[in-house]
């Protein structure tokens, strides 16, 4: 049996990229297993998906912590560590992280972003790409650092922008590539970059 690296997947909503990671981790030849799915929203639809797959889940609602983001992150960090996870994968985790969590998982936290970074960091990337007249768009997996969407790029996938594209139509095509890219980059990261 392959030694599988335990990972934690953090979500805030439906967790479509989480689903892609679940499917990859179910393969016997894939070098990761999901030790925990964590959400900052107790009503996140992705939690039910993870439970249905037999995965450990936890919700740590950010709302009771008010503006004390670090206090919330300390609870998140404790849950991740208790799960035994060695790598954290952000998959639609809609929280701007404080230096505490970024530093705690420095070099071991990945994020997927729906643009070809460094172009269009932050939100509303599909609208921004169309407004800028971009000829191609896509997605990026990167290491998380203190700057939002500024970490070292681990992999990208590109899609052409068509005449008459809408943000929603472009989003669908980019998301299809996200589901392929994230598991592929995580595999490469574990095999070639991650030093235990």
Order of alpha helices (4+ residues) and beta strands (2+ residues): beta-alpha-beta-alpha-beta-alpha-beta-alpha-beta-alpha-beta-beta-alpha
